[in-house]
Amino acid sequence: MLTILKNKIMYSLFLIIILLISSLSYYIYANPKDDFSQFLSLSEEIFPENYTFILKHSSFYKNYNHQEDFVQLGNLLMDELQMPLGESLIELNHLVYISKVEIDKGTNLSVRLTGMNNDKSTYLTIILESNNQSLNYLSMTKMNIESALQKLDIKVNWNLMIQGKYTNSGSEFQKLWKQLDDVLQLNEIETYTDQRTISTSYYSPALNTKIVSGSNSMNLQVALHQNSLNEEWQLTIGSPIITIEY
């Protein structure tokens, strides 16, 4: 009798463990990937050769009183980000503080603080970029920046971009759109074309961020541009929008 009862208890525990594992598995796979992880996977699928992965954060920072105060603000920010002290200069009548560092061969970080003359506020821009050989350093540096900015009560809003040479011929462009659509379930918002450029904005339910363009929400921009000198095509993909030259 005791043996039967013991077996029933063990069986019940086994079922509970199986249910817990099943529930956990459902939670892991039902939850969508974050945008950064999706872009990492996407970059490996789209680009057969070298490419650059770019993260860009922009936000207002703190107010300053005078030039010395502005420089001190920049120095304290560099301390928090564990970066070398930067250079202070004036561009177009604006105070600017810039610091750049090479994290690893192929991974670079630049921080720019711009002082606004009208209200003495400052605008922070952080650009982290890496080639496809150094993406581990990109991920680690990204987390370090997020941790440092969180201590300063700054919510990070990354602009994600990947850029590289697109080696397929013009007839292959439709294949590219389909490849993106299969992963991100794209809804086209608007397209701009000229002789050497194709730029299309989309909304994807698979991505978490979005901005409003006109009366529509968008969170992905794809641009192909042909260099007029060497006829090569360059592909740039950005979320929620491209904020670098293409």
Phi and psi in degrees as GROMACS dihedral restraints (atoms count N, CA, C in turn):
[ dihedral_restraints ]
;  ai    aj    ak    al  type     phi  dphi    fc
    3     4     5     6     1   -63.1    20    10
    4     5     6     7     1   -36.9    20    10
    6     7     8     9     1   -64.5    20    10
    7     8     9    10     1   -42.9    20    10
    9    10    11    12     1   -63.1    20    10
   10    11    12    13     1   -44.2    20    10
   12    13    14    15     1   -62.8    20    10
   13    14    15    16     1   -41.7    20    10
   15    16    17    18     1   -62.7    20    10
   16    17    18    19     1   -41.1    20    10
   18    19    20    21     1   -64.7    20    10
   19    20    21    22     1   -38.8    20    10
   21    22    23    24     1   -64.6    20    10
   22    23    24    25     1   -41.5    20    10
   24    25    26    27     1   -64.0    20    10
   25    26    27    28     1   -44.5    20    10
   27    28    29    30     1   -63.0    20    10
   28    29    30    31     1   -39.8    20    10
   30    31    32    33     1   -65.5    20    10
   31    32    33    34     1   -41.4    20    10
   33    34    35    36     1   -63.4    20    10
   34    35    36    37     1   -43.0    20    10
   36    37    38    39     1   -62.3    20    10
   37    38    39    40     1   -39.2    20    10
   39    40    41    42     1   -61.7    20    10
   40    41    42    43     1   -43.7    20    10
   42    43    44    45     1   -63.6    20    10
   43    44    45    46     1   -40.8    20    10
   45    46    47    48     1   -62.2    20    10
   46    47    48    49     1   -43.3    20    10
   48    49    50    51     1   -62.4    20    10
   49    50    51    52     1   -43.1    20    10
   51    52    53    54     1   -61.5    20    10
   52    53    54    55     1   -42.9    20    10
   54    55    56    57     1   -64.1    20    10
   55    56    57    58     1   -40.1    20    10
   57    58    59    60     1   -63.9    20    10
   58    59    60    61     1   -43.5    20    10
   60    61    62    63     1   -64.0    20    10
   61    62    63    64     1   -41.5    20    10
   63    64    65    66     1   -63.3    20    10
   64    65    66    67     1   -42.6    20    10
   66    67    68    69     1   -64.1    20    10
   67    68    69    70     1   -42.3    20    10
   69    70    71    72     1   -64.3    20    10
   70    71    72    73     1   -42.0    20    10
   72    73    74    75     1   -62.1    20    10
   73    74    75    76     1   -41.0    20    10
   75    76    77    78     1   -63.5    20    10
   76    77    78    79     1   -41.1    20    10
   78    79    80    81     1   -62.7    20    10
   79    80    81    82     1   -43.3    20    10
   81    82    83    84     1   -64.3    20    10
   82    83    84    85     1   -45.9    20    10
   84    85    86    87     1   -85.2    20    10
   85    86    87    88     1   -22.5    20    10
   87    88    89    90     1   -78.7    20    10
   88    89    90    91     1   -29.8    20    10
   90    91    92    93     1   -72.0    20    10
   91    92    93    94     1   131.0    20    10
   93    94    95    96     1   -69.7    20    10
   94    95    96    97     1   152.9    20    10
   96    97    98    99     1   -66.1    20    10
   97    98    99   100     1   152.6    20    10
   99   100   101   102     1   -71.1    20    10
  100   101   102   103     1   160.3    20    10
  102   103   104   105     1   -60.5    20    10
  103   104   105   106     1   -38.3    20    10
  105   106   107   108     1   -61.3    20    10
  106   107   108   109     1   -46.0    20    10
  108   109   110   111     1   -62.9    20    10
  109   110   111   112     1   -39.6    20    10
  111   112   113   114     1   -64.7    20    10
  112   113   114   115     1   -38.8    20    10
  114   115   116   117     1   -69.0    20    10
  115   116   117   118     1   -35.9    20    10
  117   118   119   120     1   -60.6    20    10
  118   119   120   121     1   -46.7    20    10
  120   121   122   123     1   -64.2    20    10
  121   122   123   124     1   -41.6    20    10
  123   124   125   126     1   -63.2    20    10
  124   125   126   127     1   -41.8    20    10
  126   127   128   129     1   -62.3    20    10
  127   128   129   130     1   -37.2    20    10
  129   130   131   132     1   -70.0    20    10
  130   131   132   133     1   -29.8    20    10
  132   133   134   135     1   -80.6    20    10
  133   134   135   136     1   -36.6    20    10
  135   136   137   138     1   -82.5    20    10
  136   137   138   139     1   -42.4    20    10
  138   139   140   141     1  -100.7    20    10
  139   140   141   142     1   116.9    20    10
  141   142   143   144     1   -78.0    20    10
  142   143   144   145     1   -21.2    20    10
  144   145   146   147     1  -118.7    20    10
  145   146   147   148     1  -161.6    20    10
  147   148   149   150     1   -63.3    20    10
  148   149   150   151     1   144.3    20    10
  150   151   152   153     1  -149.6    20    10
  151   152   153   154     1   167.8    20    10
  153   154   155   156     1  -116.7    20    10
  154   155   156   157     1   134.3    20    10
  156   157   158   159     1  -106.2    20    10
  157   158   159   160     1   126.6    20    10
  159   160   161   162     1  -124.8    20    10
  160   161   162   163     1   131.0    20    10
  162   163   164   165     1  -115.4    20    10
  163   164   165   166     1   132.2    20    10
  165   166   167   168     1  -134.5    20    10
  166   167   168   169     1   126.4    20    10
  168   169   170   171     1  -115.2    20    10
  169   170   171   172     1   137.3    20    10
  171   172   173   174     1  -137.5    20    10
  172   173   174   175     1   134.1    20    10
  174   175   176   177     1  -166.0    20    10
  175   176   177   178     1   162.1    20    10
  177   178   179   180     1   -74.4    20    10
  178   179   180   181     1   149.9    20    10
  180   181   182   183     1  -115.8    20    10
  181   182   183   184     1  -120.6    20    10
  183   184   185   186     1  -109.5    20    10
  184   185   186   187     1   166.5    20    10
  186   187   188   189     1   -87.4    20    10
  187   188   189   190     1   155.4    20    10
  189   190   191   192     1  -129.9    20    10
  190   191   192   193     1   163.4    20    10
  192   193   194   195     1  -101.8    20    10
  193   194   195   196     1   -40.5    20    10
  195   196   197   198     1  -153.5    20    10
  196   197   198   199     1  -179.6    20    10
  198   199   200   201     1   -62.0    20    10
  199   200   201   202     1   -43.0    20    10
  201   202   203   204     1   -63.2    20    10
  202   203   204   205     1   -37.8    20    10
  204   205   206   207     1   -65.1    20    10
  205   206   207   208     1   -38.8    20    10
  207   208   209   210     1   -62.6    20    10
  208   209   210   211     1   -44.8    20    10
  210   211   212   213     1   -63.8    20    10
  211   212   213   214     1   -41.7    20    10
  213   214   215   216     1   -62.7    20    10
  214   215   216   217     1   -37.7    20    10
  216   217   218   219     1   -61.1    20    10
  217   218   219   220     1   -43.0    20    10
  219   220   221   222     1   -65.3    20    10
  220   221   222   223     1   -41.9    20    10
  222   223   224   225     1   -62.2    20    10
  223   224   225   226     1   -43.3    20    10
  225   226   227   228     1   -65.4    20    10
  226   227   228   229     1   -37.1    20    10
  228   229   230   231     1   -64.4    20    10
  229   230   231   232     1   -41.1    20    10
  231   232   233   234     1   -64.2    20    10
  232   233   234   235     1   -36.1    20    10
  234   235   236   237     1   -61.0    20    10
  235   236   237   238     1   -43.7    20    10
  237   238   239   240     1   -65.0    20    10
  238   239   240   241     1   -37.7    20    10
  240   241   242   243     1   -86.2    20    10
  241   242   243   244     1    -1.3    20    10
  243   244   245   246     1    55.7    20    10
  244   245   246   247     1    48.4    20    10
  246   247   248   249     1  -117.9    20    10
  247   248   249   250     1   158.6    20    10
  249   250   251   252     1   -64.9    20    10
  250   251   252   253     1   150.1    20    10
  252   253   254   255     1   -59.3    20    10
  253   254   255   256     1   143.7    20    10
  255   256   257   258     1   -96.6    20    10
  256   257   258   259     1  -170.8    20    10
  258   259   260   261     1  -108.5    20    10
  259   260   261   262     1   134.2    20    10
  261   262   263   264     1  -102.9    20    10
  262   263   264   265     1   132.1    20    10
  264   265   266   267     1  -150.7    20    10
  265   266   267   268     1   178.5    20    10
  267   268   269   270     1  -120.1    20    10
  268   269   270   271     1   126.0    20    10
  270   271   272   273     1  -126.9    20    10
  271   272   273   274     1   122.3    20    10
  273   274   275   276     1    50.8    20    10
  274   275   276   277     1    45.1    20    10
  276   277   278   279     1    65.9    20    10
  277   278   279   280     1    16.8    20    10
  279   280   281   282     1  -113.5    20    10
  280   281   282   283     1   140.0    20    10
  282   283   284   285     1   -71.2    20    10
  283   284   285   286     1   135.4    20    10
  285   286   287   288     1  -134.2    20    10
  286   287   288   289     1   137.5    20    10
  288   289   290   291     1  -125.6    20    10
  289   290   291   292     1   123.6    20    10
  291   292   293   294     1  -129.4    20    10
  292   293   294   295     1   134.8    20    10
  294   295   296   297     1  -135.3    20    10
  295   296   297   298     1   136.5    20    10
  297   298   299   300     1  -132.9    20    10
  298   299   300   301     1   145.8    20    10
  300   301   302   303     1  -150.3    20    10
  301   302   303   304     1   144.8    20    10
  303   304   305   306     1   -93.5    20    10
  304   305   306   307     1   111.9    20    10
  306   307   308   309     1   -69.3    20    10
  307   308   309   310     1   -43.7    20    10
  309   310   311   312     1  -157.5    20    10
  310   311   312   313     1   164.4    20    10
  312   313   314   315     1   -58.5    20    10
  313   314   315   316     1   113.0    20    10
  315   316   317   318     1   102.6    20    10
  316   317   318   319     1    -8.1    20    10
  318   319   320   321     1  -124.8    20    10
  319   320   321   322     1   120.3    20    10
  321   322   323   324     1  -127.0    20    10
  322   323   324   325     1   144.4    20    10
  324   325   326   327     1  -127.3    20    10
  325   326   327   328     1   130.3    20    10
  327   328   329   330     1  -130.1    20    10
  328   329   330   331     1   139.2    20    10
  330   331   332   333     1  -124.7    20    10
  331   332   333   334     1   130.9    20    10
  333   334   335   336     1  -129.7    20    10
  334   335   336   337     1   127.2    20    10
  336   337   338   339     1  -115.1    20    10
  337   338   339   340     1   123.6    20    10
  339   340   341   342     1  -115.3    20    10
  340   341   342   343     1   127.8    20    10
  342   343   344   345     1   -89.5    20    10
  343   344   345   346     1   131.7    20    10
  345   346   347   348     1   -92.7    20    10
  346   347   348   349     1   125.0    20    10
  348   349   350   351     1   -70.4    20    10
  349   350   351   352     1   -33.6    20    10
  351   352   353   354     1   -69.3    20    10
  352   353   354   355     1   -42.5    20    10
  354   355   356   357     1  -123.6    20    10
  355   356   357   358     1     8.1    20    10
  357   358   359   360     1    60.7    20    10
  358   359   360   361     1    27.4    20    10
  360   361   362   363     1   -90.0    20    10
  361   362   363   364     1   168.5    20    10
  363   364   365   366     1  -125.5    20    10
  364   365   366   367     1   148.8    20    10
  366   367   368   369     1  -118.9    20    10
  367   368   369   370     1   124.0    20    10
  369   370   371   372     1  -102.0    20    10
  370   371   372   373     1   130.4    20    10
  372   373   374   375     1  -128.9    20    10
  373   374   375   376     1   124.8    20    10
  375   376   377   378     1  -119.7    20    10
  376   377   378   379     1   126.8    20    10
  378   379   380   381     1  -123.2    20    10
  379   380   381   382     1   121.4    20    10
  381   382   383   384     1  -118.8    20    10
  382   383   384   385     1   121.1    20    10
  384   385   386   387     1  -134.4    20    10
  385   386   387   388     1   149.2    20    10
  387   388   389   390     1  -149.5    20    10
  388   389   390   391     1   147.1    20    10
  390   391   392   393     1   -81.6    20    10
  391   392   393   394     1   171.5    20    10
  393   394   395   396     1   -69.8    20    10
  394   395   396   397     1    -7.2    20    10
  396   397   398   399     1   -88.4    20    10
  397   398   399   400     1    -9.6    20    10
  399   400   401   402     1  -127.4    20    10
  400   401   402   403     1    32.6    20    10
  402   403   404   405     1   -69.3    20    10
  403   404   405   406     1   -24.1    20    10
  405   406   407   408     1   -64.0    20    10
  406   407   408   409     1   -41.6    20    10
  408   409   410   411     1   -66.5    20    10
  409   410   411   412     1   -35.2    20    10
  411   412   413   414     1   -60.3    20    10
  412   413   414   415     1   -47.9    20    10
  414   415   416   417     1   -63.4    20    10
  415   416   417   418     1   -44.0    20    10
  417   418   419   420     1   -65.9    20    10
  418   419   420   421     1   -43.4    20    10
  420   421   422   423     1   -65.9    20    10
  421   422   423   424     1   -38.7    20    10
  423   424   425   426     1   -56.4    20    10
  424   425   426   427     1   -47.2    20    10
  426   427   428   429     1   -65.5    20    10
  427   428   429   430     1   -38.3    20    10
  429   430   431   432     1   -64.4    20    10
  430   431   432   433     1   -41.2    20    10
  432   433   434   435     1   -64.3    20    10
  433   434   435   436     1   -44.9    20    10
  435   436   437   438     1   -60.3    20    10
  436   437   438   439     1   -41.0    20    10
  438   439   440   441     1   -64.9    20    10
  439   440   441   442     1   -43.2    20    10
  441   442   443   444     1   -65.8    20    10
  442   443   444   445     1   -43.0    20    10
  444   445   446   447     1   -70.1    20    10
  445   446   447   448     1   -31.0    20    10
  447   448   449   450     1   -62.5    20    10
  448   449   450   451     1   -37.6    20    10
  450   451   452   453     1   -64.8    20    10
  451   452   453   454     1   -25.3    20    10
  453   454   455   456     1   -94.4    20    10
  454   455   456   457     1     9.9    20    10
  456   457   458   459     1    61.0    20    10
  457   458   459   460     1    35.8    20    10
  459   460   461   462     1  -108.9    20    10
  460   461   462   463     1   121.9    20    10
  462   463   464   465     1   -83.4    20    10
  463   464   465   466     1   122.5    20    10
  465   466   467   468     1   -76.9    20    10
  466   467   468   469     1   130.3    20    10
  468   469   470   471     1  -125.0    20    10
  469   470   471   472     1    86.3    20    10
  471   472   473   474     1   -70.5    20    10
  472   473   474   475     1   135.8    20    10
  474   475   476   477     1   -95.0    20    10
  475   476   477   478     1   122.4    20    10
  477   478   479   480     1  -101.9    20    10
  478   479   480   481     1   131.2    20    10
  480   481   482   483     1  -143.5    20    10
  481   482   483   484     1   142.4    20    10
  483   484   485   486     1  -127.3    20    10
  484   485   486   487     1   140.7    20    10
  486   487   488   489     1  -145.9    20    10
  487   488   489   490     1   136.2    20    10
  489   490   491   492     1  -172.0    20    10
  490   491   492   493     1   173.8    20    10
  492   493   494   495     1   -70.3    20    10
  493   494   495   496     1   134.7    20    10
  495   496   497   498     1  -106.4    20    10
  496   497   498   499     1   110.2    20    10
  498   499   500   501     1   -89.2    20    10
  499   500   501   502     1   -11.5    20    10
  501   502   503   504     1   -72.1    20    10
  502   503   504   505     1   158.0    20    10
  504   505   506   507     1   -76.5    20    10
  505   506   507   508     1   170.1    20    10
  507   508   509   510     1   -57.2    20    10
  508   509   510   511     1   -32.5    20    10
  510   511   512   513     1   -68.6    20    10
  511   512   513   514     1   -14.4    20    10
  513   514   515   516     1   -90.5    20    10
  514   515   516   517     1    -3.5    20    10
  516   517   518   519     1   -62.8    20    10
  517   518   519   520     1   -38.2    20    10
  519   520   521   522     1   -63.4    20    10
  520   521   522   523     1   -32.2    20    10
  522   523   524   525     1   -64.7    20    10
  523   524   525   526     1   -37.6    20    10
  525   526   527   528     1   -63.0    20    10
  526   527   528   529     1   -47.8    20    10
  528   529   530   531     1   -59.1    20    10
  529   530   531   532     1   -41.2    20    10
  531   532   533   534     1   -66.1    20    10
  532   533   534   535     1   -38.8    20    10
  534   535   536   537     1   -61.8    20    10
  535   536   537   538     1   -42.2    20    10
  537   538   539   540     1   -67.5    20    10
  538   539   540   541     1   -41.0    20    10
  540   541   542   543     1   -64.9    20    10
  541   542   543   544     1   -37.7    20    10
  543   544   545   546     1   -61.7    20    10
  544   545   546   547     1   -34.0    20    10
  546   547   548   549     1   -86.0    20    10
  547   548   549   550     1   -40.1    20    10
  549   550   551   552     1  -113.3    20    10
  550   551   552   553     1    -1.6    20    10
  552   553   554   555     1    49.7    20    10
  553   554   555   556     1    67.3    20    10
  555   556   557   558     1   -80.0    20    10
  556   557   558   559     1   140.5    20    10
  558   559   560   561     1  -114.9    20    10
  559   560   561   562     1   116.0    20    10
  561   562   563   564     1   -70.4    20    10
  562   563   564   565     1   135.0    20    10
  564   565   566   567     1  -101.6    20    10
  565   566   567   568     1   -55.8    20    10
  567   568   569   570     1  -158.9    20    10
  568   569   570   571     1   158.3    20    10
  570   571   572   573     1  -134.3    20    10
  571   572   573   574     1   140.2    20    10
  573   574   575   576     1  -120.5    20    10
  574   575   576   577     1   133.6    20    10
  576   577   578   579     1  -137.4    20    10
  577   578   579   580     1   145.8    20    10
  579   580   581   582     1  -141.1    20    10
  580   581   582   583     1  -163.8    20    10
  582   583   584   585     1   -61.0    20    10
  583   584   585   586     1   -32.9    20    10
  585   586   587   588     1  -125.9    20    10
  586   587   588   589     1     8.3    20    10
  588   589   590   591     1  -136.2    20    10
  589   590   591   592     1   137.2    20    10
  591   592   593   594     1  -128.2    20    10
  592   593   594   595     1   119.4    20    10
  594   595   596   597     1  -131.9    20    10
  595   596   597   598     1   123.6    20    10
  597   598   599   600     1  -129.6    20    10
  598   599   600   601     1   135.8    20    10
  600   601   602   603     1  -105.5    20    10
  601   602   603   604     1   146.8    20    10
  603   604   605   606     1  -136.8    20    10
  604   605   606   607     1   164.3    20    10
  606   607   608   609     1  -117.3    20    10
  607   608   609   610     1   130.5    20    10
  609   610   611   612     1  -122.7    20    10
  610   611   612   613     1   123.7    20    10
  612   613   614   615     1   -68.1    20    10
  613   614   615   616     1   -12.7    20    10
  615   616   617   618     1   -80.4    20    10
  616   617   618   619     1   -14.8    20    10
  618   619   620   621     1  -101.4    20    10
  619   620   621   622     1   148.9    20    10
  621   622   623   624     1   -90.1    20    10
  622   623   624   625     1   -29.3    20    10
  624   625   626   627     1   -91.9    20    10
  625   626   627   628     1   159.8    20    10
  627   628   629   630     1  -162.1    20    10
  628   629   630   631     1   156.5    20    10
  630   631   632   633     1  -130.3    20    10
  631   632   633   634     1   167.4    20    10
  633   634   635   636     1  -104.0    20    10
  634   635   636   637     1   126.8    20    10
  636   637   638   639     1  -119.7    20    10
  637   638   639   640     1   107.0    20    10
  639   640   641   642     1    68.4    20    10
  640   641   642   643     1  -119.1    20    10
  642   643   644   645     1  -106.3    20    10
  643   644   645   646     1     8.6    20    10
  645   646   647   648     1  -117.8    20    10
  646   647   648   649     1   150.6    20    10
  648   649   650   651     1   -88.8    20    10
  649   650   651   652     1   140.5    20    10
  651   652   653   654     1  -139.5    20    10
  652   653   654   655     1   154.0    20    10
  654   655   656   657     1  -149.2    20    10
  655   656   657   658     1    15.5    20    10
  657   658   659   660     1  -153.3    20    10
  658   659   660   661     1   137.4    20    10
  660   661   662   663     1  -131.1    20    10
  661   662   663   664     1   134.1    20    10
  663   664   665   666     1  -124.0    20    10
  664   665   666   667     1   127.2    20    10
  666   667   668   669     1  -132.3    20    10
  667   668   669   670     1   132.6    20    10
  669   670   671   672     1  -115.3    20    10
  670   671   672   673     1   129.4    20    10
  672   673   674   675     1  -134.5    20    10
  673   674   675   676     1   133.6    20    10
  675   676   677   678     1   -98.7    20    10
  676   677   678   679     1   125.9    20    10
  678   679   680   681     1   -69.3    20    10
  679   680   681   682     1   126.9    20    10
  681   682   683   684     1   -72.2    20    10
  682   683   684   685     1   -17.6    20    10
  684   685   686   687     1   -86.3    20    10
  685   686   687   688     1   -45.8    20    10
  687   688   689   690     1  -113.4    20    10
  688   689   690   691     1     2.2    20    10
  690   691   692   693     1    66.4    20    10
  691   692   693   694     1     9.5    20    10
  693   694   695   696     1   -80.4    20    10
  694   695   696   697     1   148.6    20    10
  696   697   698   699     1   -97.6    20    10
  697   698   699   700     1   138.1    20    10
  699   700   701   702     1  -117.2    20    10
  700   701   702   703     1   132.7    20    10
  702   703   704   705     1  -107.1    20    10
  703   704   705   706     1   131.1    20    10
  705   706   707   708     1  -128.1    20    10
  706   707   708   709     1   129.0    20    10
  708   709   710   711     1  -122.7    20    10
  709   710   711   712     1   128.9    20    10
  711   712   713   714     1  -136.3    20    10
  712   713   714   715     1   147.8    20    10
  714   715   716   717     1  -139.0    20    10
  715   716   717   718     1   130.1    20    10
  717   718   719   720     1   -78.8    20    10
  718   719   720   721     1   -10.1    20    10
  720   721   722   723     1  -157.0    20    10
  721   722   723   724     1   157.2    20    10
  723   724   725   726     1   -80.6    20    10
  724   725   726   727     1   126.9    20    10
  726   727   728   729     1  -124.0    20    10
  727   728   729   730     1    23.8    20    10
  729   730   731   732     1  -125.8    20    10
  730   731   732   733     1   166.8    20    10
  732   733   734   735     1   -70.3    20    10
  733   734   735   736     1   137.4    20    10
